Amino acid sequence: MLLRVDSAVGTRERLIQATIDIIDERGEAAVRMGEIAAVAGIKQPSIYYFFENREQLVVAAHRERYRRAVMQALGPFDRSVPKAATKEEFVRFGIEGLRYAFDAERGAVRSVRITLLSKALTDETLMRELNEASFEANRRLAEIVSEAQRRGWVRSDFTAITIATWIRSQIFGRIVVESDSARYDGDEWTDLAVTSIIDTLIVAPDSPV
């Protein structure tokens, strides 16, 4: 059952949210401009003030779905890691954040990402939008990594953006295990992934930064 989006939210955002709700519930083919307008609380012709056509609206909705998926995984990093006062705290918060990102229950979120990426292979506009959403997440994580580098906790022979992109690629890579979970040990995979990231990036005692 679709709920009317809070009218305090901007009209464009309401249109995108209404489209996301329909896609999540019934699939992209079910998106109808008349229904979108009704859910967003506007007249149908008003949609075209914000979006040239249905395709443009659907792309905007997919971009936002993708952006939410990638940014959600950064939640614990955003909330906890910047508060670390010592390298030990940074490592502890980092491990907690990685385990959240790798959690099997987030498999559905990763599925959304891979579905959208697959669709984008034949849609240049969508691919461009997804790349922008992904870079937004990489840049935010890179800000956290950069501060840790400044404090001497994370190796600095690679740029922060490269490290952030590598970490996020590891998170997304868990889809390989999840797509055939009956034949792989997901917990063991997560343990290995977390250990590898920490051991690779954290500066060891008495090591040059």
Beta strands, then each sheet from edge to edge (+ up, - down):
end
